[in-house]
């Protein structure tokens, strides 16, 4: 049975304490003994959207990077470009934003590399023979890494119920073409009866797929990329996605992309850490100023991404006495990603929790 290491937060922890605890669970990583002097070691992270507060901070990354550099001097920190247009949609602006959030060579001791290149077009196809996809388009520099440490801030999510390690692997390591492939059948619709004509959705749409007609917003279906951000931008609930088969397929495609990442690097060469603090209804791409939906829980880590996400969800639900993710998005069956991950051999939902003091 796979071990999941768990270090609890005793109170509202300061950044120094969180950093110390993160290092403790990181040092449990089995792959540490395998890293050789010249190996390329990637730390996969979300650098935080502009205005977001929940992302994993550079103060947490630095001690982990220092520990990795004792094994190899070729350690780097990485993310991929976003599907939607913004400061993380190209490598130049993405790196500038990362620097504003203090992810710099001077501050954390390792360089920032955007894994799918200048505009998100650099990828390698990885064969997986999945239910939906025969191959997946993974960011080139993820595939080229010898080892990968995945640091994930757990949140709710409008399309997957929750987002943690599986999402960080599957969506976060995909090229732009890969992200589009995952979202391809998830298209929103606008209710003319509910639409107030405020145009908030138009400002959020990165694909210029929403226009005004007779003082009502309409989505141009053949331009829509399916990112779903307009559903969050609309505060009166006039925009909705037909959650059901489409969203289930998105979760399963995301899992198949995650499998492609692990297959390309090797399961024994990966390790995962989930941060269960400042958990918001929406992900770190969207949650700007959102209050947490529950209290801070702790940090979990495992060499199995499925065990880790399952243990993380279990602990959050146990601590809160309710399903906070289902409460946020009642129509999303978040367990679909875990079920398909287990079916595809990405990992196991059975785990052994080991408390780290």
N, C-alpha and C positions, 0 to 999 in steps of 0.2 A: 504493500500500500504506500502511496506517495506521501512524503512528509510535506506539511505546510507549516512553516515557522511563523509564530505569531508573537509579537511584542505589543502589549497593551499600553494605551495612554492612561495614566492614572488621573490626569486632570487636563486642563487646556495647556498643552506643552508649548514651550517657546521653541524657536527655530533651532537653537543649539541642542536642545534635548531631542528633538525629532531627528536631527542629523546624527547624533550619537546612536540612537535606536536603529536608524536605517543602516548604519555601518555594521551594527551587530548582526542583523539578519542577512546582510550582504555577505558577510564573512562565512556564512554557512554554505555558500555556493559550491557545489561539487566541481564545477569547471575550473575553479582557481588552480587546482593542481595540474591542469592540462595545458594552461597557457604557456607558450614558449616566448623567448626573448623578442622575436621579430613578428609575432602574430598581430594581425589587425583586429583590434577589439572595439566594437561599437557600443555606445550607450544610447539606446533609443528613448527619446523623451518627447514631450510636447512643450515647446518653448513658451507657451502662453500667448493667447491672443491679446491684442492691445486692450487694456482695461480689465483684463481678467486677473483674479487674485489666487485662484486655486491651484495653479500649476506647481509642479515639484521645483523647489527653489535651488539656485546654484549653490547655496550654502550646504545643501544636502548632498549635492552631486560631488562637490570637491573632495571630501574625505574618501569617497568611493573611488573616484578617479585616481587619487593618490595611492590607494591600495592596489588598484589594477596596474599602475605604472611600476610597481615593484616587480611585476611579472613581465610586462612588455612596455616599451616606450611608444608604441604605436596605438595609443588609445585615442578615440575621438568620440564626440557627441553628435547625435544626428536626429533629423526628422525629415519628412518629405513635404513637398509643396501641396497646398490645398486645391480642391476642385473649384471652390468658390473664389471669386476675385477679392483680394484684400492684401494685407501686408505679408501674408504667408503663402502667396500664390506664385512667387518667383524667388529664386535663391538670393538675389541682391537685397530685396526688402526684407526677406525672411531672416537673413543673417543680421541685418541692421536691427530688427526687432529683438532678436536673441541677444544682441549686444546691449540694447537698452534694458533688458531684463538681467544683465550682468553675466550672461553666458559668454565669456571671453577667454582667450588663451591666458591673458594676464591674471584673470580672477580665478578660474577653475583649473588651469594648467593643461588643458587639452583643447584642440581646435574644434570649431563647429564645421560640419560638412553636411550640406543638404543632399540627401542620398539619391534623389532622382534628377539632379542637375539643375541647370539654370531655369528652365521653364517646365519641369516635371515630365520631360519626355524620355529621360534615360531609364531604361528598364531591361531586365532579362526575363525571358519566359521560362517558367518552371513547370514541368509536367506534374500533375497531381491526380488526374483521373477521378475527379469529384462527381457528385450528383449533377451539378449544374455546369461545371467548368472542367475542361480537360487539361488546361494549362492556365497559369496566372502570371500577371505582369508585375513583377516585384522590382522596386527601385534598385538600380544596378549596384550601388555601393552598400546596400544591405546584403545582397547576394555575395559580394566580394569580401565581406567581413569573415574572419575566422571564428570569432566569438561574438555573441550579442547578449547584452544585459538590457532588459526592458523595464523601465521605470514608469509606472502608470498611476495617475491620480484617478481614483474611482469616482464616478459621477452617475447621475441619471442620464438618459438619452432619449430623444424623441423618436428614434427609429429602432433602437435595440433594447430599450428599457433601462439597461445600465451599460456603461462603458468602462472597461478595465483592461486587463492584459490581452484578451482575445481581440478586442477592438483595436488596441494599440498595435498589435501585430498585423491584423488583417486589413484594416483601413489605413492605419498609420504607416505601414511599410509598403503600401501599394503606390505605383506610379499614378499620374493623373488619369491615364487610360484605364488603369485598374480600378481606381475609385469610381470612374464613370460606369464601368462594367458592373460594379456592385449595385449602383443606384439606378441602373437603366430602366427598370420597370416600376419605380416608385415615383409617381407623378401626382402632384397635388391638384385639387380642384377648388374653385372659388364659388361660393354661394352668392348669386346676385342679390338675393333677398336680404342676406346679412351684411353684405359689403357696404361700408359707409362712404367709400370713395376717398379715404384719408391719404392713400398712396404710400403708406409706410412700407408695404410689401415691395413696392417698386424700388425704393431706396436700398432695400436689403438684397434684391435679386442680382446676383453676380453675372448672370447670363443674359441680362436685358430681355428676359422672357415674359415680363409682365407689362401690359400697357393699359391705359385708361380708355374706355369707350362708353359714352353716355354716362359719364361720372361713376362708372363701375370698373373695377380692376378685372382684367382677363389674362389668363395664362396662354401664351403661344406654345402649344404642346411640343412642336418640333424643335423649339429652342431650349426648352426646360431640361436641366441636367439632373433633376431629381434630388437635389441636396436637402430639400425640405425646410430650409431656413425661413422661408416666407410663412410657414405655419406658426413659427415662434414669433415672427415680427408682427403678425396680426393679433392684436390684443382683444378683438371682439369675437374671435373664433369663426371668422368667415372662410378661412382656408383650411382644408383638411385633406389628408391622404386616406385612400381606402385601405386602412390597415387590415390585413388578413393574409391572403396568399402572397401578395407582393412583398410585404414587410418580412414575412417568414423567409421568403426566398433571399431577400437582402441579407438577413442574418446568416443564412446558410452559405451564401457566397462569401461573406466576410470570413466565416470559419475556414472556407476552402483557401482563401488568400492567406490566412494565418498558417495553415498547414504548409503552403508553399514556402513561406519564410523559414519555418522550422526544418523543412525538408532540405532547403538549399544550404543551410548553415550546419545542420546536424543537431538532433535533440540534446545530445550530451554537451554541446557547446553553447547552450543557452541557459539563462536564468532570469527569473521574473520577480519583481517586487511591486506590490500594490500599496498605495497610500490611502488609508481610510479616514481622511480628515477633510474638513470643509467640503462635504459632499452636497452638491447642488442638484437641482432638478434637471438642469441642462449641462451639456459638456463644456469643456474649457474653451471651445470655439465660440460658444454662445453666452455663457453665464458671466455677464459683466455686472457685478454688483448684486447678484442674486444671493439671498440668504441661504444658509445651509438647510437641508431638509431633515437633518438629524445631527446628533452630537458626534464629536470626534471619537473614533474607535481605536485605531492603532495602525500597525504596519504588518503586512503579511508577505511571505516570500516562499517560492517553491521552484523546483526544476520542472514542474508540470504546470502548464498554463491553465488547463481546465480545472485541475484540483484547486489551484490558487483562486480562480474566479468563483468557483462554487463555495469554497470556504469563506471567501470575503462576503458574498451575498448572505450566506447562512449566518455569519456573525452579525452583520448589520440588521438583519431581520430579527434575530434573537435579542439583540440589545434594544431594539425599538418596539418590539412586541407587535409589529405590523409590517406589511410589505410597502416600504416607503417608495420603491420604484414603481410598483403597480398603482400606488396612490397618485403619483405624478403623471403616469401615462397608462390609464386603466385598460386601453385597448391593445397594449403591446405585450406579447408573450415572451418575456425575456429568457425563459428557460429553453427556447428554441435553439439559441446559440450553443448552450451547454450540451443539449441532446445531440445536435448534429456534430459538434466537436468530438464527442465520445464515439459516435458512429464512424467518423472519418479517421479515428485513431490518433487525433491530436493530443489526447490525454484522457484522464479518468476523473469522474466525479466522486470517486471514492478516495478518501484521504485520511491521513492521521495528523491531527493537530498537535504540534509541539510548542509549548510555551517557552519563550526566551525571556529571561530575566535581565 
